[in-house]
Amino acid sequence: MADRSVRASRSGRTTGTSTRWSSRWTLGVIVLVLALVFVLENRQPVAIRLWIPVVIMPQWAALTIMLVLGGVTGALLSRRRR
């Protein structure tokens, strides 16, 4: 029985899902590191208006909340497509 995750292409090279997952993970880690650097560089307190109330919080906290919400949204949307 052949392994389905590795296929031989016409040029003789093997291509597989493990290479694509590795590339996705690498890109994801790079984006995450850049987002964390951006968050850590922006630590000043800011006023954020949430419809009616104005919330004053450190900018890193607001950016971290948005990073987590974006990650959760992306995970939910990618799970829905499968």
C-alpha positions as CSV (number, residue, x, y, z in Angstrom):
1,M,0.0,0.0,0.0
2,A,1.5,3.3,-1.0
3,D,1.9,6.3,1.3
4,R,-0.6,8.9,0.3
5,S,1.2,11.8,1.9
6,V,4.2,11.6,-0.5
7,R,3.9,11.6,-4.2
8,A,6.5,11.4,-6.9
9,S,6.3,14.2,-9.5
10,R,7.4,13.9,-13.1
11,S,10.8,15.3,-12.4
12,G,11.4,12.6,-9.8
13,R,11.2,14.9,-6.8
14,T,8.9,13.9,-4.0
15,T,6.2,16.3,-3.0
16,G,4.0,15.9,0.0
17,T,1.7,17.4,2.5
18,S,4.4,17.5,5.1
19,T,6.3,20.1,3.1
20,R,3.2,22.3,2.7
21,W,2.4,22.1,6.4
22,S,6.0,23.0,7.2
23,S,5.7,26.1,5.0
24,R,2.4,27.0,6.5
25,W,3.7,26.6,10.0
26,T,6.8,28.7,9.2
27,L,4.8,31.5,7.7
28,G,2.4,31.4,10.7
29,V,5.3,31.6,13.1
30,I,6.8,34.5,11.2
31,V,3.5,36.4,11.2
32,L,3.0,35.6,14.9
33,V,6.5,36.9,15.8
34,L,5.9,40.1,13.8
35,A,2.6,40.6,15.6
36,L,4.2,40.1,19.0
37,V,7.0,42.6,18.2
38,F,4.4,45.1,17.1
39,V,2.4,44.6,20.2
40,L,5.4,44.9,22.5
41,E,6.5,48.1,20.7
42,N,3.2,49.8,21.3
43,R,2.8,49.9,25.1
44,Q,1.4,53.4,25.7
45,P,-2.0,53.8,27.3
46,V,-4.7,54.7,24.8
47,A,-8.4,55.6,24.9
48,I,-10.6,53.2,22.9
49,R,-14.2,54.0,22.2
50,L,-16.4,51.0,22.3
51,W,-19.7,52.4,20.9
52,I,-20.6,54.5,23.9
53,P,-18.1,53.9,26.7
54,V,-14.5,55.0,26.4
55,V,-12.0,52.5,27.8
56,I,-8.5,53.5,28.7
57,M,-6.1,50.6,28.6
58,P,-2.5,49.9,27.5
59,Q,-2.2,49.7,23.8
60,W,-0.5,46.3,24.0
61,A,-3.5,44.8,25.8
62,A,-5.9,46.1,23.1
63,L,-3.6,44.8,20.3
64,T,-3.3,41.4,22.1
65,I,-7.0,41.1,22.4
66,M,-7.4,41.9,18.7
67,L,-4.7,39.4,17.8
68,V,-6.4,36.6,19.8
69,L,-9.8,37.5,18.3
70,G,-8.3,37.4,14.8
71,G,-6.7,34.0,15.5
72,V,-9.9,32.6,16.8
73,T,-11.9,33.9,13.8
74,G,-9.3,32.5,11.4
75,A,-9.4,29.1,13.1
76,L,-13.2,29.0,13.0
77,L,-13.4,30.1,9.4
78,S,-10.7,27.6,8.3
79,R,-12.5,24.8,10.2
80,R,-15.8,25.7,8.5
81,R,-14.2,25.2,5.0
82,R,-13.1,21.6,5.7
